[in-house]
Amino acid sequence: MDKDIYKGLPPILTAKDVAEFLRVGTNQAYEIIHEIGFRYGRTVRCTKNQLINFVEGGGKEHEDDEDLRTQSY
């Protein structure tokens, strides 16, 4: 039985969305988004595809992606 676990996810996710999907705390969700996502103003988000790549990659960020914590605006 092939079940798409990502079906109900919106195209752009908040930390709350990530926390609920991964069943982790909000702080952990923010850490994940800081690794894989993007900043918009004072908020951080990630795309559905970024989260899928993170999950399918075993929870490791891609080497060529820059960590948001190292970016300055």
All heavy atoms as TSV, in Angstrom:
chain	resi	resn	atom	element	x	y	z
A	1	MET	N	N	0.842	-1.175	0.000
A	1	MET	CA	C	0.000	0.000	0.000
A	1	MET	C	C	0.889	1.240	0.000
A	1	MET	O	O	1.607	1.494	0.943
A	1	MET	CB	C	-0.878	-0.054	1.248
A	1	MET	CG	C	-1.867	1.053	1.329
A	1	MET	SD	S	-3.295	0.612	2.330
A	1	MET	CE	C	-2.748	0.919	3.965
A	2	ASP	N	N	0.868	1.993	-1.103
A	2	ASP	CA	C	1.688	3.182	-1.246
A	2	ASP	C	C	0.919	4.388	-0.726
A	2	ASP	O	O	-0.101	4.763	-1.275
A	2	ASP	CB	C	2.079	3.371	-2.710
A	2	ASP	CG	C	3.117	4.450	-2.894
A	2	ASP	OD1	O	3.931	4.650	-1.980
A	2	ASP	OD2	O	3.103	5.085	-3.948
A	3	LYS	N	N	1.417	4.999	0.343
A	3	LYS	CA	C	0.720	6.114	0.978
A	3	LYS	C	C	1.627	7.343	0.946
A	3	LYS	O	O	2.756	7.299	1.398
A	3	LYS	CB	C	0.392	5.719	2.412
A	3	LYS	CG	C	-0.419	6.725	3.163
A	3	LYS	CD	C	-0.763	6.159	4.523
A	3	LYS	CE	C	-1.427	7.192	5.382
A	3	LYS	NZ	N	-1.657	6.703	6.729
A	4	ASP	N	N	1.126	8.445	0.404
A	4	ASP	CA	C	1.903	9.680	0.339
A	4	ASP	C	C	1.786	10.416	1.676
A	4	ASP	O	O	0.766	11.063	1.940
A	4	ASP	CB	C	1.415	10.555	-0.811
A	4	ASP	CG	C	2.255	11.799	-1.001
A	4	ASP	OD1	O	3.304	11.944	-0.328
A	4	ASP	OD2	O	1.872	12.634	-1.833
A	5	ILE	N	N	2.805	10.321	2.497
A	5	ILE	CA	C	2.766	10.945	3.820
A	5	ILE	C	C	2.855	12.462	3.741
A	5	ILE	O	O	2.564	13.151	4.706
A	5	ILE	CB	C	3.883	10.403	4.735
A	5	ILE	CG1	C	5.264	10.723	4.167
A	5	ILE	CG2	C	3.705	8.915	4.959
A	5	ILE	CD1	C	6.403	10.399	5.103
A	6	TYR	N	N	3.240	12.982	2.594
A	6	TYR	CA	C	3.411	14.422	2.437
A	6	TYR	C	C	2.175	15.097	1.839
A	6	TYR	O	O	2.169	16.309	1.641
A	6	TYR	CB	C	4.616	14.712	1.538
A	6	TYR	CG	C	5.874	14.006	1.978
A	6	TYR	CD1	C	6.365	12.924	1.266
A	6	TYR	CD2	C	6.570	14.428	3.110
A	6	TYR	CE1	C	7.525	12.271	1.674
A	6	TYR	CE2	C	7.726	13.778	3.523
A	6	TYR	CZ	C	8.192	12.711	2.792
A	6	TYR	OH	O	9.334	12.068	3.198
A	7	LYS	N	N	1.140	14.343	1.547
A	7	LYS	CA	C	-0.015	14.831	0.798
A	7	LYS	C	C	-0.676	16.064	1.425
A	7	LYS	O	O	-1.009	17.005	0.731
A	7	LYS	CB	C	-1.046	13.720	0.645
A	7	LYS	CG	C	-2.226	14.102	-0.207
A	7	LYS	CD	C	-3.186	12.961	-0.372
A	7	LYS	CE	C	-4.351	13.378	-1.253
A	7	LYS	NZ	N	-5.304	12.302	-1.391
A	8	GLY	N	N	-0.865	16.105	2.707
A	8	GLY	CA	C	-1.581	17.193	3.350
A	8	GLY	C	C	-0.754	18.424	3.669
A	8	GLY	O	O	-1.280	19.400	4.208
A	9	LEU	N	N	0.536	18.395	3.351
A	9	LEU	CA	C	1.397	19.523	3.685
A	9	LEU	C	C	1.179	20.704	2.741
A	9	LEU	O	O	1.048	20.515	1.534
A	9	LEU	CB	C	2.870	19.118	3.618
A	9	LEU	CG	C	3.383	18.177	4.694
A	9	LEU	CD1	C	4.830	17.796	4.406
A	9	LEU	CD2	C	3.262	18.798	6.064
A	10	PRO	N	N	1.183	21.924	3.284
A	10	PRO	CA	C	1.090	23.099	2.416
A	10	PRO	C	C	2.415	23.302	1.676
A	10	PRO	O	O	3.446	22.754	2.090
A	10	PRO	CB	C	0.820	24.248	3.396
A	10	PRO	CG	C	1.370	23.778	4.700
A	10	PRO	CD	C	1.218	22.275	4.694
A	11	PRO	N	N	2.427	24.097	0.603
A	11	PRO	CA	C	3.668	24.295	-0.160
A	11	PRO	C	C	4.752	25.041	0.628
A	11	PRO	O	O	5.929	24.809	0.423
A	11	PRO	CB	C	3.240	25.090	-1.388
A	11	PRO	CG	C	1.853	25.539	-1.127
A	11	PRO	CD	C	1.287	24.722	-0.016
A	12	ILE	N	N	4.354	25.923	1.533
A	12	ILE	CA	C	5.290	26.652	2.399
A	12	ILE	C	C	4.924	26.321	3.839
A	12	ILE	O	O	3.763	26.441	4.232
A	12	ILE	CB	C	5.192	28.185	2.183
A	12	ILE	CG1	C	5.417	28.559	0.723
A	12	ILE	CG2	C	6.161	28.915	3.107
A	12	ILE	CD1	C	6.818	28.305	0.211
A	13	LEU	N	N	5.932	25.914	4.632
A	13	LEU	CA	C	5.670	25.461	5.994
A	13	LEU	C	C	6.279	26.387	7.041
A	13	LEU	O	O	7.363	26.935	6.839
A	13	LEU	CB	C	6.246	24.054	6.187
A	13	LEU	CG	C	5.590	22.988	5.348
A	13	LEU	CD1	C	6.478	22.655	4.165
A	13	LEU	CD2	C	5.350	21.763	6.165
A	14	THR	N	N	5.587	26.495	8.155
A	14	THR	CA	C	6.076	27.221	9.317
A	14	THR	C	C	6.723	26.221	10.279
A	14	THR	O	O	6.623	25.008	10.084
A	14	THR	CB	C	4.917	27.924	10.047
A	14	THR	OG1	O	4.032	26.924	10.565
A	14	THR	CG2	C	4.164	28.874	9.134
A	15	ALA	N	N	7.319	26.736	11.330
A	15	ALA	CA	C	7.904	25.856	12.344
A	15	ALA	C	C	6.820	24.980	12.978
A	15	ALA	O	O	7.050	23.804	13.260
A	15	ALA	CB	C	8.618	26.673	13.409
A	16	LYS	N	N	5.642	25.540	13.167
A	16	LYS	CA	C	4.540	24.762	13.742
A	16	LYS	C	C	4.165	23.603	12.818
A	16	LYS	O	O	3.946	22.483	13.285
A	16	LYS	CB	C	3.334	25.664	13.981
A	16	LYS	CG	C	2.166	24.955	14.613
A	16	LYS	CD	C	0.996	25.892	14.831
A	16	LYS	CE	C	-0.178	25.107	15.387
A	16	LYS	NZ	N	-1.389	25.910	15.489
A	17	ASP	N	N	4.112	23.867	11.514
A	17	ASP	CA	C	3.807	22.811	10.544
A	17	ASP	C	C	4.847	21.701	10.598
A	17	ASP	O	O	4.516	20.516	10.602
A	17	ASP	CB	C	3.762	23.372	9.113
A	17	ASP	CG	C	2.660	24.385	8.890
A	17	ASP	OD1	O	1.595	24.267	9.527
A	17	ASP	OD2	O	2.879	25.306	8.074
A	18	VAL	N	N	6.110	22.096	10.626
A	18	VAL	CA	C	7.215	21.128	10.655
A	18	VAL	C	C	7.170	20.316	11.949
A	18	VAL	O	O	7.326	19.094	11.935
A	18	VAL	CB	C	8.578	21.833	10.481
A	18	VAL	CG1	C	9.730	20.872	10.718
A	18	VAL	CG2	C	8.674	22.464	9.097
A	19	ALA	N	N	6.935	21.007	13.075
A	19	ALA	CA	C	6.874	20.325	14.368
A	19	ALA	C	C	5.761	19.281	14.394
A	19	ALA	O	O	5.967	18.155	14.850
A	19	ALA	CB	C	6.674	21.350	15.486
A	20	GLU	N	N	4.587	19.644	13.882
A	20	GLU	CA	C	3.467	18.714	13.863
A	20	GLU	C	C	3.745	17.528	12.946
A	20	GLU	O	O	3.461	16.387	13.298
A	20	GLU	CB	C	2.193	19.428	13.420
A	20	GLU	CG	C	1.656	20.383	14.458
A	20	GLU	CD	C	0.464	21.201	13.970
A	20	GLU	OE1	O	0.018	21.009	12.811
A	20	GLU	OE2	O	-0.016	22.027	14.759
A	21	PHE	N	N	4.315	17.799	11.776
A	21	PHE	CA	C	4.583	16.724	10.827
A	21	PHE	C	C	5.634	15.751	11.348
A	21	PHE	O	O	5.469	14.535	11.253
A	21	PHE	CB	C	5.022	17.294	9.474
A	21	PHE	CG	C	5.354	16.238	8.469
A	21	PHE	CD1	C	4.350	15.519	7.845
A	21	PHE	CD2	C	6.668	15.943	8.161
A	21	PHE	CE1	C	4.652	14.526	6.929
A	21	PHE	CE2	C	6.974	14.956	7.245
A	21	PHE	CZ	C	5.971	14.243	6.631
A	22	LEU	N	N	6.720	16.287	11.897
A	22	LEU	CA	C	7.822	15.440	12.362
A	22	LEU	C	C	7.639	14.940	13.793
A	22	LEU	O	O	8.440	14.141	14.272
A	22	LEU	CB	C	9.150	16.201	12.258
A	22	LEU	CG	C	9.600	16.564	10.854
A	22	LEU	CD1	C	10.902	17.360	10.921
A	22	LEU	CD2	C	9.781	15.322	10.002
A	23	ARG	N	N	6.593	15.468	14.459
A	23	ARG	CA	C	6.333	15.106	15.859
A	23	ARG	C	C	7.533	15.427	16.744
A	23	ARG	O	O	8.027	14.582	17.501
A	23	ARG	CB	C	5.937	13.647	15.975
A	23	ARG	CG	C	4.631	13.368	15.284
A	23	ARG	CD	C	4.241	11.923	15.411
A	23	ARG	NE	N	2.866	11.791	15.000
A	23	ARG	CZ	C	2.011	10.955	15.566
A	23	ARG	NH1	N	2.395	10.172	16.533
A	23	ARG	NH2	N	0.774	10.906	15.135
A	24	VAL	N	N	8.005	16.667	16.586
A	24	VAL	CA	C	9.096	17.166	17.415
A	24	VAL	C	C	8.632	18.472	18.057
A	24	VAL	O	O	7.588	19.023	17.699
A	24	VAL	CB	C	10.387	17.418	16.590
A	24	VAL	CG1	C	10.900	16.131	15.990
A	24	VAL	CG2	C	10.164	18.459	15.513
A	25	GLY	N	N	9.418	18.975	18.976
A	25	GLY	CA	C	9.096	20.232	19.629
A	25	GLY	C	C	9.338	21.418	18.705
A	25	GLY	O	O	10.023	21.314	17.683
A	26	THR	N	N	8.780	22.552	19.095
A	26	THR	CA	C	8.916	23.763	18.285
A	26	THR	C	C	10.371	24.190	18.158
A	26	THR	O	O	10.802	24.612	17.080
A	26	THR	CB	C	8.086	24.905	18.889
A	26	THR	OG1	O	6.734	24.447	19.066
A	26	THR	CG2	C	8.064	26.118	17.981
A	27	ASN	N	N	11.138	24.087	19.229
A	27	ASN	CA	C	12.551	24.472	19.165
A	27	ASN	C	C	13.309	23.623	18.153
A	27	ASN	O	O	14.123	24.143	17.381
A	27	ASN	CB	C	13.218	24.370	20.534
A	27	ASN	CG	C	12.757	25.456	21.485
A	27	ASN	OD1	O	12.226	26.481	21.062
A	27	ASN	ND2	N	12.946	25.220	22.768
A	28	GLN	N	N	13.060	22.335	18.146
A	28	GLN	CA	C	13.711	21.456	17.169
A	28	GLN	C	C	13.268	21.794	15.756
A	28	GLN	O	O	14.067	21.756	14.823
A	28	GLN	CB	C	13.410	19.997	17.471
A	28	GLN	CG	C	14.168	19.461	18.658
A	28	GLN	CD	C	13.838	18.014	18.898
A	28	GLN	OE1	O	12.677	17.662	19.112
A	28	GLN	NE2	N	14.849	17.166	18.854
A	29	ALA	N	N	12.003	22.135	15.591
A	29	ALA	CA	C	11.494	22.509	14.268
A	29	ALA	C	C	12.199	23.772	13.771
A	29	ALA	O	O	12.566	23.862	12.598
A	29	ALA	CB	C	9.986	22.729	14.320
A	30	TYR	N	N	12.407	24.744	14.650
A	30	TYR	CA	C	13.130	25.954	14.260
A	30	TYR	C	C	14.567	25.630	13.856
A	30	TYR	O	O	15.094	26.187	12.902
A	30	TYR	CB	C	13.121	26.999	15.374
A	30	TYR	CG	C	11.898	27.871	15.357
A	30	TYR	CD1	C	10.917	27.739	16.330
A	30	TYR	CD2	C	11.706	28.836	14.364
A	30	TYR	CE1	C	9.784	28.535	16.317
A	30	TYR	CE2	C	10.584	29.631	14.343
A	30	TYR	CZ	C	9.629	29.487	15.320
A	30	TYR	OH	O	8.507	30.272	15.292
A	31	GLU	N	N	15.210	24.728	14.580
A	31	GLU	CA	C	16.574	24.330	14.223
A	31	GLU	C	C	16.609	23.716	12.827
A	31	GLU	O	O	17.504	24.014	12.029
A	31	GLU	CB	C	17.125	23.326	15.247
A	31	GLU	CG	C	17.474	23.949	16.574
A	31	GLU	CD	C	18.021	22.927	17.563
A	31	GLU	OE1	O	18.505	21.859	17.121
A	31	GLU	OE2	O	17.960	23.204	18.768
A	32	ILE	N	N	15.646	22.878	12.523
A	32	ILE	CA	C	15.582	22.245	11.207
A	32	ILE	C	C	15.359	23.297	10.127
A	32	ILE	O	O	16.044	23.306	9.101
A	32	ILE	CB	C	14.475	21.166	11.180
A	32	ILE	CG1	C	14.872	19.993	12.076
A	32	ILE	CG2	C	14.191	20.707	9.752
A	32	ILE	CD1	C	13.759	19.023	12.372
A	33	ILE	N	N	14.411	24.190	10.358
A	33	ILE	CA	C	14.125	25.227	9.355
A	33	ILE	C	C	15.329	26.131	9.152
A	33	ILE	O	O	15.609	26.560	8.037
A	33	ILE	CB	C	12.872	26.035	9.733
A	33	ILE	CG1	C	11.638	25.160	9.561
A	33	ILE	CG2	C	12.745	27.282	8.863
A	33	ILE	CD1	C	10.344	25.833	9.932
A	34	HIS	N	N	16.068	26.430	10.212
A	34	HIS	CA	C	17.274	27.249	10.059
A	34	HIS	C	C	18.304	26.549	9.185
A	34	HIS	O	O	19.100	27.201	8.523
A	34	HIS	CB	C	17.877	27.593	11.423
A	34	HIS	CG	C	17.207	28.752	12.076
A	34	HIS	ND1	N	17.386	30.047	11.657
A	34	HIS	CD2	C	16.362	28.810	13.118
A	34	HIS	CE1	C	16.678	30.854	12.411
A	34	HIS	NE2	N	16.029	30.126	13.306
A	35	GLU	N	N	18.303	25.229	9.163
A	35	GLU	CA	C	19.234	24.477	8.319
A	35	GLU	C	C	18.779	24.400	6.869
A	35	GLU	O	O	19.586	24.503	5.956
A	35	GLU	CB	C	19.389	23.044	8.843
A	35	GLU	CG	C	20.190	22.926	10.104
A	35	GLU	CD	C	20.364	21.489	10.524
A	35	GLU	OE1	O	20.269	20.585	9.666
A	35	GLU	OE2	O	20.593	21.258	11.718
A	36	ILE	N	N	17.486	24.193	6.665
A	36	ILE	CA	C	17.012	23.893	5.312
A	36	ILE	C	C	16.201	24.995	4.660
A	36	ILE	O	O	15.992	24.976	3.459
A	36	ILE	CB	C	16.169	22.594	5.304
A	36	ILE	CG1	C	14.868	22.768	6.090
A	36	ILE	CG2	C	16.983	21.425	5.802
A	36	ILE	CD1	C	13.897	21.606	5.972
A	37	GLY	N	N	15.704	25.932	5.445
A	37	GLY	CA	C	14.717	26.878	4.947
A	37	GLY	C	C	15.266	28.222	4.519
A	37	GLY	O	O	16.429	28.365	4.174
A	38	PHE	N	N	14.386	29.198	4.562
A	38	PHE	CA	C	14.734	30.548	4.145
A	38	PHE	C	C	14.105	31.556	5.105
A	38	PHE	O	O	13.161	31.245	5.821
A	38	PHE	CB	C	14.261	30.815	2.706
A	38	PHE	CG	C	12.779	30.635	2.500
A	38	PHE	CD1	C	11.910	31.713	2.611
A	38	PHE	CD2	C	12.253	29.392	2.191
A	38	PHE	CE1	C	10.552	31.555	2.430
A	38	PHE	CE2	C	10.890	29.220	1.994
A	38	PHE	CZ	C	10.038	30.307	2.118
A	39	ARG	N	N	14.644	32.728	5.096
A	39	ARG	CA	C	14.165	33.798	5.954
A	39	ARG	C	C	13.321	34.754	5.114
A	39	ARG	O	O	13.675	35.100	3.995
A	39	ARG	CB	C	15.358	34.550	6.555
A	39	ARG	CG	C	14.982	35.626	7.532
A	39	ARG	CD	C	16.216	36.306	8.117
A	39	ARG	NE	N	17.133	35.356	8.725
A	39	ARG	CZ	C	17.006	34.859	9.956
A	39	ARG	NH1	N	15.991	35.206	10.699
A	39	ARG	NH2	N	17.902	34.023	10.432
A	40	TYR	N	N	12.200	35.172	5.680
A	40	TYR	CA	C	11.365	36.194	5.060
A	40	TYR	C	C	11.053	37.206	6.152
A	40	TYR	O	O	10.259	36.919	7.050
A	40	TYR	CB	C	10.076	35.600	4.490
A	40	TYR	CG	C	9.198	36.634	3.844
A	40	TYR	CD1	C	9.538	37.171	2.615
A	40	TYR	CD2	C	8.054	37.099	4.468
A	40	TYR	CE1	C	8.753	38.139	2.017
A	40	TYR	CE2	C	7.266	38.057	3.887
A	40	TYR	CZ	C	7.615	38.576	2.662
A	40	TYR	OH	O	6.841	39.537	2.083
A	41	GLY	N	N	11.730	38.348	6.081
A	41	GLY	CA	C	11.592	39.324	7.156
A	41	GLY	C	C	12.134	38.753	8.449
A	41	GLY	O	O	13.266	38.285	8.501
A	42	ARG	N	N	11.307	38.733	9.470
A	42	ARG	CA	C	11.731	38.196	10.767
A	42	ARG	C	C	11.281	36.758	10.972
A	42	ARG	O	O	11.446	36.193	12.050
A	42	ARG	CB	C	11.181	39.072	11.885
A	42	ARG	CG	C	11.762	40.485	11.842
A	42	ARG	CD	C	11.285	41.308	12.986
A	42	ARG	NE	N	11.916	40.789	14.187
A	42	ARG	CZ	C	11.657	41.214	15.403
A	42	ARG	NH1	N	10.780	42.164	15.594
A	42	ARG	NH2	N	12.260	40.687	16.448
A	43	THR	N	N	10.702	36.166	9.949
A	43	THR	CA	C	10.215	34.795	10.078
A	43	THR	C	C	11.064	33.847	9.230
A	43	THR	O	O	11.767	34.279	8.322
A	43	THR	CB	C	8.746	34.674	9.615
A	43	THR	OG1	O	8.667	34.981	8.225
A	43	THR	CG2	C	7.845	35.607	10.395
A	44	VAL	N	N	10.980	32.578	9.548
A	44	VAL	CA	C	11.650	31.556	8.748
A	44	VAL	C	C	10.607	30.558	8.273
A	44	VAL	O	O	9.633	30.273	8.964
A	44	VAL	CB	C	12.775	30.825	9.521
A	44	VAL	CG1	C	13.944	31.734	9.750
A	44	VAL	CG2	C	12.271	30.235	10.816
A	45	ARG	N	N	10.809	30.078	7.086
A	45	ARG	CA	C	9.902	29.113	6.469
A	45	ARG	C	C	10.741	28.094	5.701
A	45	ARG	O	O	11.920	28.300	5.449
A	45	ARG	CB	C	8.965	29.805	5.465
A	45	ARG	CG	C	8.116	30.919	6.035
A	45	ARG	CD	C	6.924	30.341	6.762
A	45	ARG	NE	N	5.938	31.362	7.089
A	45	ARG	CZ	C	5.888	31.986	8.241
A	45	ARG	NH1	N	6.780	31.741	9.169
A	45	ARG	NH2	N	4.934	32.859	8.498
A	46	CYS	N	N	10.116	27.024	5.301
A	46	CYS	CA	C	10.746	26.102	4.361
A	46	CYS	C	C	9.678	25.624	3.397
A	46	CYS	O	O	8.488	25.675	3.693
A	46	CYS	CB	C	11.432	24.940	5.072
A	46	CYS	SG	S	10.349	23.704	5.780
A	47	THR	N	N	10.121	25.181	2.253
A	47	THR	CA	C	9.174	24.656	1.281
A	47	THR	C	C	8.907	23.186	1.574
A	47	THR	O	O	9.687	22.515	2.265
A	47	THR	CB	C	9.707	24.788	-0.162
A	47	THR	OG1	O	10.863	23.960	-0.296
A	47	THR	CG2	C	10.038	26.229	-0.509
A	48	LYS	N	N	7.835	22.707	1.021
A	48	LYS	CA	C	7.486	21.299	1.154
A	48	LYS	C	C	8.613	20.437	0.590
A	48	LYS	O	O	9.008	19.443	1.193
A	48	LYS	CB	C	6.174	21.034	0.418
A	48	LYS	CG	C	5.677	19.625	0.465
A	48	LYS	CD	C	4.344	19.523	-0.257
A	48	LYS	CE	C	3.796	18.122	-0.263
A	48	LYS	NZ	N	2.469	18.068	-0.920
A	49	ASN	N	N	9.169	20.846	-0.543
A	49	ASN	CA	C	10.251	20.077	-1.159
A	49	ASN	C	C	11.504	20.063	-0.293
A	49	ASN	O	O	12.202	19.054	-0.227
A	49	ASN	CB	C	10.573	20.617	-2.554
A	49	ASN	CG	C	9.504	20.264	-3.556
A	49	ASN	OD1	O	8.772	19.301	-3.378
A	49	ASN	ND2	N	9.404	21.049	-4.615
A	50	GLN	N	N	11.818	21.192	0.365
A	50	GLN	CA	C	12.977	21.228	1.258
A	50	GLN	C	C	12.793	20.249	2.411
A	50	GLN	O	O	13.724	19.532	2.787
A	50	GLN	CB	C	13.209	22.645	1.799
A	50	GLN	CG	C	13.754	23.595	0.774
A	50	GLN	CD	C	13.794	25.027	1.279
A	50	GLN	OE1	O	12.856	25.518	1.901
A	50	GLN	NE2	N	14.906	25.697	1.011
A	51	LEU	N	N	11.585	20.207	2.974
A	51	LEU	CA	C	11.323	19.279	4.074
A	51	LEU	C	C	11.400	17.837	3.588
A	51	LEU	O	O	11.977	16.976	4.256
A	51	LEU	CB	C	9.966	19.561	4.711
A	51	LEU	CG	C	9.621	18.658	5.897
A	51	LEU	CD1	C	10.627	18.840	7.031
A	51	LEU	CD2	C	8.212	18.915	6.379
A	52	ILE	N	N	10.839	17.564	2.426
A	52	ILE	CA	C	10.888	16.204	1.874
A	52	ILE	C	C	12.340	15.780	1.663
A	52	ILE	O	O	12.726	14.669	2.039
A	52	ILE	CB	C	10.082	16.109	0.568
A	52	ILE	CG1	C	8.595	16.251	0.855
A	52	ILE	CG2	C	10.373	14.801	-0.173
A	52	ILE	CD1	C	7.719	16.408	-0.374
A	53	ASN	N	N	13.154	16.657	1.086
A	53	ASN	CA	C	14.569	16.340	0.874
A	53	ASN	C	C	15.275	16.088	2.199
A	53	ASN	O	O	16.120	15.192	2.302
A	53	ASN	CB	C	15.264	17.462	0.110
A	53	ASN	CG	C	14.833	17.535	-1.329
A	53	ASN	OD1	O	14.341	16.557	-1.899
A	53	ASN	ND2	N	14.993	18.693	-1.935
A	54	PHE	N	N	14.941	16.864	3.211
A	54	PHE	CA	C	15.538	16.693	4.539
A	54	PHE	C	C	15.171	15.328	5.112
A	54	PHE	O	O	16.032	14.588	5.582
A	54	PHE	CB	C	15.066	17.816	5.463
A	54	PHE	CG	C	15.594	17.721	6.858
A	54	PHE	CD1	C	16.887	18.130	7.152
A	54	PHE	CD2	C	14.805	17.249	7.883
A	54	PHE	CE1	C	17.376	18.053	8.450
A	54	PHE	CE2	C	15.282	17.166	9.177
A	54	PHE	CZ	C	16.575	17.571	9.459
A	55	VAL	N	N	13.894	14.987	5.041
A	55	VAL	CA	C	13.428	13.706	5.595
A	55	VAL	C	C	13.990	12.535	4.795
A	55	VAL	O	O	14.515	11.581	5.364
A	55	VAL	CB	C	11.880	13.661	5.621
A	55	VAL	CG1	C	11.380	12.275	5.974
A	55	VAL	CG2	C	11.340	14.697	6.594
A	56	GLU	N	N	13.902	12.624	3.477
A	56	GLU	CA	C	14.375	11.536	2.619
A	56	GLU	C	C	15.894	11.384	2.684
A	56	GLU	O	O	16.420	10.305	2.448
A	56	GLU	CB	C	13.938	11.752	1.170
A	56	GLU	CG	C	12.436	11.812	0.970
A	56	GLU	CD	C	11.744	10.470	1.159
A	56	GLU	OE1	O	12.351	9.445	0.828
A	56	GLU	OE2	O	10.595	10.473	1.635
A	57	GLY	N	N	16.589	12.469	3.017
A	57	GLY	CA	C	18.045	12.427	3.138
A	57	GLY	C	C	18.517	11.973	4.505
A	57	GLY	O	O	19.692	12.066	4.822
A	58	GLY	N	N	17.610	11.523	5.331
A	58	GLY	CA	C	17.990	11.021	6.646
A	58	GLY	C	C	18.233	12.101	7.671
A	58	GLY	O	O	18.937	11.889	8.651
A	59	GLY	N	N	17.656	13.279	7.450
A	59	GLY	CA	C	17.782	14.355	8.433
A	59	GLY	C	C	19.060	15.144	8.321
A	59	GLY	O	O	19.426	15.865	9.229
A	60	LYS	N	N	19.754	15.027	7.205
A	60	LYS	CA	C	21.001	15.764	7.024
A	60	LYS	C	C	20.790	16.843	5.997
A	60	LYS	O	O	20.157	16.633	4.975
A	60	LYS	CB	C	22.103	14.820	6.578
A	60	LYS	CG	C	22.419	13.777	7.608
A	60	LYS	CD	C	23.593	12.949	7.164
A	60	LYS	CE	C	24.041	12.098	8.293
A	60	LYS	NZ	N	23.774	10.786	8.350
A	61	GLU	N	N	21.354	18.016	6.292
A	61	GLU	CA	C	21.254	19.096	5.315
A	61	GLU	C	C	22.219	18.807	4.167
A	61	GLU	O	O	23.179	18.076	4.310
A	61	GLU	CB	C	21.552	20.449	5.947
A	61	GLU	CG	C	22.996	20.641	6.359
A	61	GLU	CD	C	23.265	22.020	6.891
A	61	GLU	OE1	O	23.030	22.983	6.156
A	61	GLU	OE2	O	23.718	22.121	8.024
A	62	HIS	N	N	21.946	19.390	3.020
A	62	HIS	CA	C	22.813	19.214	1.866
A	62	HIS	C	C	24.056	20.063	2.041
A	62	HIS	O	O	23.999	21.178	2.532
A	62	HIS	CB	C	22.073	19.603	0.589
A	62	HIS	CG	C	20.857	18.765	0.364
A	62	HIS	ND1	N	20.933	17.458	-0.034
A	62	HIS	CD2	C	19.542	19.022	0.518
A	62	HIS	CE1	C	19.719	16.964	-0.131
A	62	HIS	NE2	N	18.853	17.895	0.201
A	63	GLU	N	N	25.192	19.525	1.633
A	63	GLU	CA	C	26.463	20.208	1.841
A	63	GLU	C	C	26.543	21.548	1.126
A	63	GLU	O	O	27.191	22.468	1.604
A	63	GLU	CB	C	27.615	19.314	1.375
A	63	GLU	CG	C	27.798	18.096	2.252
A	63	GLU	CD	C	28.917	17.214	1.755
A	63	GLU	OE1	O	29.696	17.669	0.899
A	63	GLU	OE2	O	29.022	16.089	2.228
A	64	ASP	N	N	25.881	21.686	-0.018
A	64	ASP	CA	C	25.977	22.927	-0.765
A	64	ASP	C	C	24.940	23.964	-0.324
A	64	ASP	O	O	24.955	25.079	-0.796
A	64	ASP	CB	C	25.875	22.687	-2.274
A	64	ASP	CG	C	24.697	21.822	-2.657
A	64	ASP	OD1	O	24.185	21.094	-1.782
A	64	ASP	OD2	O	24.306	21.856	-3.838
A	65	ASP	N	N	24.046	23.621	0.590
A	65	ASP	CA	C	23.088	24.583	1.113
A	65	ASP	C	C	23.731	25.347	2.267
A	65	ASP	O	O	24.398	24.768	3.110
A	65	ASP	CB	C	21.832	23.885	1.635
A	65	ASP	CG	C	21.005	23.276	0.525
A	65	ASP	OD1	O	21.235	23.652	-0.642
A	65	ASP	OD2	O	20.155	22.436	0.809
A	66	GLU	N	N	23.511	26.652	2.310
A	66	GLU	CA	C	24.090	27.464	3.370
A	66	GLU	C	C	23.126	27.530	4.547
A	66	GLU	O	O	21.922	27.744	4.385
A	66	GLU	CB	C	24.369	28.877	2.850
A	66	GLU	CG	C	25.142	29.720	3.843
A	66	GLU	CD	C	25.543	31.051	3.271
A	66	GLU	OE1	O	25.475	31.216	2.047
A	66	GLU	OE2	O	25.914	31.926	4.039
A	67	ASP	N	N	23.619	27.368	5.737
A	67	ASP	CA	C	22.848	27.421	6.961
A	67	ASP	C	C	22.393	28.865	7.197
A	67	ASP	O	O	23.190	29.784	7.129
A	67	ASP	CB	C	23.736	26.926	8.109
A	67	ASP	CG	C	22.963	26.688	9.388
A	67	ASP	OD1	O	21.972	27.404	9.629
A	67	ASP	OD2	O	23.370	25.800	10.141
A	68	LEU	N	N	21.116	29.059	7.478
A	68	LEU	CA	C	20.589	30.410	7.720
A	68	LEU	C	C	21.283	31.093	8.889
A	68	LEU	O	O	21.368	32.312	8.922
A	68	LEU	CB	C	19.085	30.348	8.012
A	68	LEU	CG	C	18.170	30.157	6.826
A	68	LEU	CD1	C	16.718	30.080	7.300
A	68	LEU	CD2	C	18.314	31.293	5.844
A	69	ARG	N	N	21.783	30.331	9.857
A	69	ARG	CA	C	22.427	30.944	11.013
A	69	ARG	C	C	23.720	31.639	10.639
A	69	ARG	O	O	24.205	32.492	11.379
A	69	ARG	CB	C	22.687	29.885	12.098
A	69	ARG	CG	C	21.405	29.378	12.720
A	69	ARG	CD	C	21.688	28.243	13.639
A	69	ARG	NE	N	21.971	27.067	12.804
A	69	ARG	CZ	C	21.934	25.827	13.241
A	69	ARG	NH1	N	21.680	25.574	14.471
A	69	ARG	NH2	N	22.174	24.829	12.412
A	70	THR	N	N	24.307	31.309	9.491
A	70	THR	CA	C	25.552	31.946	9.081
A	70	THR	C	C	25.323	33.122	8.150
A	70	THR	O	O	26.254	33.809	7.787
A	70	THR	CB	C	26.477	30.925	8.366
A	70	THR	OG1	O	25.819	30.456	7.190
A	70	THR	CG2	C	26.801	29.762	9.290
A	71	GLN	N	N	24.068	33.364	7.772
A	71	GLN	CA	C	23.762	34.469	6.876
A	71	GLN	C	C	23.516	35.730	7.679
A	71	GLN	O	O	22.943	35.701	8.754
A	71	GLN	CB	C	22.509	34.171	6.057
A	71	GLN	CG	C	22.673	33.015	5.109
A	71	GLN	CD	C	21.390	32.729	4.346
A	71	GLN	OE1	O	20.373	33.335	4.580
A	71	GLN	NE2	N	21.460	31.766	3.447
A	72	SER	N	N	23.969	36.843	7.139
A	72	SER	CA	C	23.682	38.127	7.794
A	72	SER	C	C	22.896	38.992	6.835
A	72	SER	O	O	23.136	38.992	5.639
A	72	SER	CB	C	24.980	38.812	8.206
A	72	SER	OG	O	25.777	39.051	7.081
A	73	TYR	N	N	21.955	39.711	7.379
A	73	TYR	CA	C	21.098	40.569	6.560
A	73	TYR	C	C	21.185	41.988	7.047
A	73	TYR	O	O	21.234	42.313	8.146
A	73	TYR	CB	C	19.639	40.112	6.607
A	73	TYR	CG	C	19.447	38.778	5.936
A	73	TYR	CD1	C	19.495	37.593	6.647
A	73	TYR	CD2	C	19.238	38.700	4.578
A	73	TYR	CE1	C	19.318	36.381	6.033
A	73	TYR	CE2	C	19.054	37.474	3.954
A	73	TYR	CZ	C	19.104	36.339	4.694
A	73	TYR	OH	O	18.913	35.138	4.067
